[in-house]
Amino acid sequence: MPVQRLSMPGDRKKAPLDTLAARIDEALEKSDIDTDYPEAALAEAEHAARTWREHTAEHADLTSIEFVTLDPESSTDLDQALHIEREGEGYRVQYAIADVPLFVEPESALDGETRKRGLTLYLPDRRIPLHPVVLSEDEASLLPHKDTPAFVWDFTLDERARVTNVDLTRALVRNRQKLAYTEVQHALEKGEAGEVMQLLVEVGEKRAALEIERGGASLSSPEQEVVTDEDTVHLQWRLPEPIEEHNAQISLMTGMAAAKIMIEGKLGILRTMPPATPEAIDRFRAQAAALKEPWPQDQPYGEFLRTLDWRKGRHLALLDQATSLFRGAGYEAFDGTLPEVLEQSAIAAPYAHTTAPLRRLVDRFVLHVCHSLITGAPLDERIRAALPELPSLMQGAQQRNSMLEKKAREIAEIGVLSTLVGTEFEGTVLDFRPETDGGSNPSNARPDRIEVQFSNPPVARWIDGARLPIGTRVTARLESVDEEKNWAEFTVVSSGRPGHGGEGQGPTSA
């Protein structure tokens, strides 16, 4: 069956790119994020890029394996390469992860700068990388048609795609082809995709079924995408291609394997999330019932989410409310004594970040630890000593990046909305907040207000003075925009009933 894709009407409203860039420049100047690398760290990166081959004597030669990468078309910081083949009634999955540890000496200037950054920062008009581009988009990236060092995870899977054996080897690999999600999805629909991608679909579907069995949940709903086009910027919906979800299952499988290795070795760092509280579950059940989509008591949470269709207004609202169950994600480092919380509750299993070392700091350390535990090679004491610092480093990086990414999105949204004052928009109520008197601080007083997800352009905005149930379809008019304050004032023109009227009028589909 052809995949339904998202599109925008032909008369996309656009805002000037130079205005967006200038306002993002201002936001960066006010933040504590450095856009340039210190000279010492950059010099170390350039030296590592020139000399890494001198340090691969113990790397296996796996360049004969026909690895491929699968990423967004424009990506050049390629962390993962994949090969899958049938093995008996099951599968063999080999998953190569960029060997960033080979390029970064612990406690060096480069290491210190990456600890300071924590994550690659993605903004609408630019990318501020975790590592200098000489590494992240060149020598350490798994670019096609060149030999690159990697950690190769080697999985044996049974006929249901359950892991029966895991190995981890440092090796030289060669990416045979850089594939893009959209082109692969088109090829699959036409029956023209290669064997590895066909097997990825098989394994991905079986791994997703195992996720549901263990009580995990993957949210699949459209997200806003800020697109720059020559000298303009516009907003559109983006729904992940099915092949992206299958590919994500391989990454999840690897993270679960890494967690198991570290738990058994009582050394490492996990990505954790406590289970949803009974109160949060009861609240979500009540919301589902109010939206006329009751969640059966005997149905696993993840399976219920997969029954929801984001194209329906009430389902879109419910998917938004579902995120309230996934709270409190963090990192737990341990050495000898296991942490109290081991699982990532949305995955319903212990899990670790290990498949994106070019873009995320913690993955480099997980690779170090897992390789040491699985091979018996001694772990560098400088790596061990760094583990307790990583949770706070990652939390700080996530908060810092999240604030700036949110600011940049708001700038892009306001820029586009400024061209649409006086226009009426259709949307769905995602949330309702009753009137507050501000308590001891009257300036904090708020009237009744609703959060509305508009379909075109895809922005979510709070509207003061409205009292409507979650899931209600509304039409609202944009009255004014203040670009300096990132504020847009809407008024509700008309509304339907929750679960009625406007069904199928979520994000525009074609």
N, C-alpha and C positions, 0 to 999 in steps of 0.2 A: 504493500500500500504506500502511495506517495506520502512523504512527510509534509505536514502543513507548516508553512513558513510565515513569518511575520513580515509585514511591509507597511510602509507609510504612504499616504496619498501623494500624488505626484507633485503637489504644490508645497513641498516641505518648507517650513519657515526656518530661516537661517539667521545667525548673528555673525558679526565680523570676528574673524579669528584673532586679529591683532588686538582687539579690545579684550578678548578672553585672555590672551597671553599676558597682556600688561597687568591685568588684575591678578592673575596667578603669580606673576613676578612679585607683586606687592605682598601677597599672602606668604610666599616663600621667605621674603625678607623679614617678615614679622615672626616667622617660626624659627626653631633652632635646628633646622635641617640644612646641612651643607650640600650644595649642588656640585661642588668640585672636590676632588680628592687631594689631600695633603701631598706635597712633593715626595716625602719619604715613602708613603704607602704606594703612590703611583710608580715610583722607581722600583720598588720590590715587585710589583705586579708585572712590570715590563721585563724585569730580570727573570721572573718565573716563567713568563711566556716564551722567552728565548731558550731557557735551559731545562725545561721539564723533562725532556727526553733522556737527560743524564740520570734520572732518578726512577727509571721504569724497568730496571734489570729483573725485578721480581714480579712484574706484571705478566700475566699469561697473554698469549697472542690469540685473540678471538676475532681477528679481522675477517675470518672466513665466514662468520655468521652473518646472514643478510638482515641486519638490523635496519629498521626504518623509524623515523620520528613522526609524530602526529601532534600538531599544534595549530593555533591560529595562523593564517597565511603569512602575516607580517612578522611573526616571531623570529628572533635571531638568538635569543638566550635559551638554548635548547638543553633542558636538564635530562630528558629521558629518551631512550631509544628502545624499541620493542622487537622481539621475534617470538612467534608462537608456531608450534607444530603439533600434529597429533602424535600421541605416544600410547600405543595400545588402545584401550577404550577411553583413555584420558588425554591429557595435554602436557606439553612441556612449554613453560613460559620463561623466556630469558629477558630480563629487564635491566638495561644498562643505565646507570645514573652517573652524571658527570662527576669525575674524581676531583672535586674542588679541594679536598685536603692536600692533594699533591702540590697545589699552587700556593697554599697559605701556610706559612710557618707559624706555629703557635707562639703567642706573645710577641709577635713582630709588629711593626707599624701597620702593616696591611691587616693583620688580625685585629688589632685594636680599632681600626677604622670600621671594619665590618661589624664588630661588636657594638660600636656606637650607632651604626645605621640600623642593623637588625633585619631589615627587609628592603627589597626593591620597592620604590614608590612609583605608582602608576597614576599619572594625571592626564587629562584629556589631550593636552598638546605636547606632552613630553614624558620621559621616563628617567627617573633618577636611580641608577642601579646600585645594588648592594656591593658589587665588585666593579672595578674599573672595566671599561668596555673591552680592553685588550684581552681580558679573561672572559667576561660574561658573554660577549658576543663574538669571540674569536677563539683563542687557543683552548679554553676550558669548555666551550660550547660544543655540543655534539652535532656540529654542522656536517652536511653531506660531503662525501667523497674525500675524506681525510681521516687519518688515524688520530684517535683521541683517547686519553686515559679515562677509565670508568670503573665504578664498582658494579659488577654484574650479579644481580640476584637471579638464581636459577631455581625455578619452582617445578615440582612434579605435582600434577593435579589428577584426581580421579575423574570418573565419567560425569560427576556432578560439579566438577571444578572445585572440589575441596582440596586443600593443600595437604599432601602426604609427605613431602620432603622439601627442604630449603637448603641452599648453599649460597655462599657469597664469596666472590673472587674479584681481586683487582686485576684489570686486564686492559689491553689495547683493543679498541673496537673501531669499526668503520660504518658510519651511517650510509646506507646505499641510496636512500631517497627521503627527501623532506616532504612529507604529506601534510595537507591542510584539511581541517575538519569538513568544510563545505564540499570540497572536491571529492573526498572519500565518500561522504553521504550520498552525493549524486551518483557516484560509481556503484555504490551498493544498490541503490534503487534501480539502476539500469542493468544489474547483474554483471557488471564489468570490474568489480573490485578484485584485488589480488587475494591470494589465499590467506595471508596473515590478517588482513582486515576482516575477511569472512570469519576466521577463527576468533578474532577479537569480539565480534558480535556474539558468537556462541558462548564464549567464556564470560563475557560481560553480562549476558542475560542470566546465566547460571549463577554467577556471583551475586547478582541483584536478588535472585530468588533466595539464596542463602542469607542475604541481609535481612529479608523480610522474615525468614524463619527464626532468626535469632532476635528479632524485635527492633532492628535498625530501621532508619528512615532517611530517605533522600528526597529533598524538596526539589521539584522541577517546575519552575514557574518563570515567566519572562522577567527580564531585568532591563533597566534603562541603560542605553549605550550612548555615550557622547561621541559623535563622529566629526572629525575634522576633514574638510574637503577643500583643497586649495586654500582660499583665503576666508572660508566661512566655517561655521560650526552648526550642527543641528543635532536633534535628539531623536532616537528611534528605539523601538523595542528590539530586544534580542532574546531568542529562546535557544538554549543549547541544542545542538544537533544530537540525535540519538547516539551517534558514534562517540560523542564526547562523554556521555554517561557510561558507555561501555569502557572507554579508556580510563575514566575515573575509577572504575572498579579494580583495575590493575594496580593503580596507585594505592587504593585503600587496602588491597590484599598485601601489598608490600609493607605498608605502615603497620598493619596488624602483625605481620611476621617479625618486623623489627621489634615491636613491643614485646612479643612472646620471648624473643631471644634475650632482651634486656631484663625482663622479669625473671626468667630462669637464672640469669647470671647475677641478679640483684644489683645491677649497675646500669645507669642510663638516665634518660629523661623521656617522659610520656606526655602526650597531648591528652588531657583529661577533661571530662565534663560530668558533673554530678547528675544523677537521674532527676527527672522532673518530679516536683513535689506532688503529693496527692491533691493539694489545693489547686495547683496549676492544671493538673489533669481534669479535675472536676470542672474547673472554669472553662476549659476548652470543650469538654463534652457539652456543657450548657450552651456555649456559643454555637456549636455544631447543631444542636437541637433547635435553637432559636432561628438558625438559618435554614431549617428544614432539611438538614443533611446529618441526621443522627449517626453517631459513631457507635456501632454495635459493641457490646461489652466483650464479646469473644473474638473480635477482630484485631489483629496486631496493628499498632499505630502506623507503621510504615505502609502496610497494605491499605489502610484507610486513606492515607494521603495520596496514594496512587490512583484512587478512584475519583479524585477531584480534578476538575477541568478548569484551568485558569481562564478559559474563554467565557465562563459564566460568572456574572457579577458576584453572586453569593459565594461561589467557590474561590474566586480571587481574594475576597475578604477573609475567608476561612484559612487559606494558605498563608496570608499575612499574619493572622492570629496564631498560626501554628508555630511561628518562630519564637513565641513566648515560652515554649517548652524547652527550647535550647538556650539555656543561660548558664553562665558561670564557667565557660571554657577557659582553660589555663594550661600551664605546664607544671609537671612535678618531677623534680630531679631527685635521684636516690642513689645511695652507695652503701649497700649492706642491709638496710632496712627498707622494705617496700612501703610506698605511701598508702594512706588509708583509701584513697580513691584511685583505682587502676583503670577504670573503663572510660571511654568516650561514649556518653549515653546515646547520642544520635547514631553512632555506628553500632552500639550495643556490643562492644568488645574493647579490650585494651588496644591502644593505637599510638603510633609515634609519627612525627613528621620526618621523612627521610628521602623524599623523591624530588625535592626542589632546592638543592644546595646552592645553585647560582643565585636564587632569589630570596632565600630564607636562611638565616644564620644557623638556627638550631639543627637543621638537617646535616650540616657538615659534621657536627659533633656526634650525632646519632650514627652516621656512617663509620666514624672512627671506632665507636664503642662496639657496634655490631660486628665489625670485621675482627676486632680483637677477641670478642667472646666466641665467635663461630670458628675462628682459626686457631685460637690459643696464643696468638702473637701478643706480646706485652703491650699494654695501652700506655701511651705517652702520659706521664704524670701531669704534664701541663694541661692536657685535655681533661683528665680526671678532676683537676683542681678547678677548672672552669665551669663544670656542670652546675654547681649550686648557684652561680650567677645568672645562668641562662633564663630561668623563668622571669626574673625581673627585667632583664634586657629585652626579652621578647614582648612582654606586656607593655613596656614603655614604647617600643617601636610600633606595636599595633595601635596603641592609643594615639601616638603622634601622627602616624600615617593616616589613620581613620579620620582624625580631625581635619587634616589638610585635604584628603580626598573628598570629604563631605563639603568642605568649603569650595573646592574647585567645581564640584557638581552643581552647587547652588549658583555659582557664578555663571556657569553655562546655562542653567535653567532660566535664570533671570534675564540673561542676554537674549535668549530665544523668546521668552514671554514678553519682553519689552516691545517686540514687533507685533504683538497680538492683542494689545489693550482694546477692550470693547467686544472681543470675540467671546462666544459661548462655547463651553466644552462639556462633554459627557464624561461621567466618572462613576466610581463606586465608593461608598463610605467604608473606610477601613477601620476607623476608630472613633470613639466619642468620649469627650471629657466634659463633665458637668461643670457648672459655674463654681468658682472659688472666690472667697472674699479676701484672700491674701493674708489672713491671719494678722500677725503683728505688723506686717509690712503691706499696707494697702497697695503699693505699687506692683505687688505680685498678683493682684486680683485678675481673674480671667472670666469672661463670659462663657456660656455654653459654646463648645466648638467641636467641629468634626474634621477628621483627616480624610481627604478625598484623593483617590488615585484616578487621575485623568488618563484617558486612552490616547489622546493625540493633541499636543505632544505628551509623552509619557513622564509626567511629573506628579508627585504627591504633595499636596499643600493643605495646611490647616485653614479652615474658614470659621471666623468668629460669628457668634450670634445664631448658630444653627443647632437644632436638637433633632437628630435623626438616627435611627437604629443602624448598626453595622450591617453592611450588605445592601443598603438602599441605593438604587440607581438615582443619580442626580444630574441636573444640568446647571452649570454655574457660569456666571459671566465674570471675566477679568476686568476689574474696574480701574486699577492703577498698579504701577510698578515703581519701586524705589531701588535703583541699581546699587546705590551706595550702601543701603541697609540690607540688601538681598531680600527684599520684601515684596510680595505680590498680594494685592487685596482682591478677593473674590466675593461675590454674593450668590446665594442659591436662587435660581430662577424657577425650577420645578423639581419634583422628586416623585419616584414611584414607591413601591413597597418592597421590603426585603424579600429577595427570592422571586420577585415578579418584575415584569417590565424591563426591557433592555437586555434580556438574556441573549447571550451570544455577542454582546456589544462590548466585550472587554477589549484588550489590545487588538487593533485592526489586524485581521488575518486575510490571507489570499493564497 
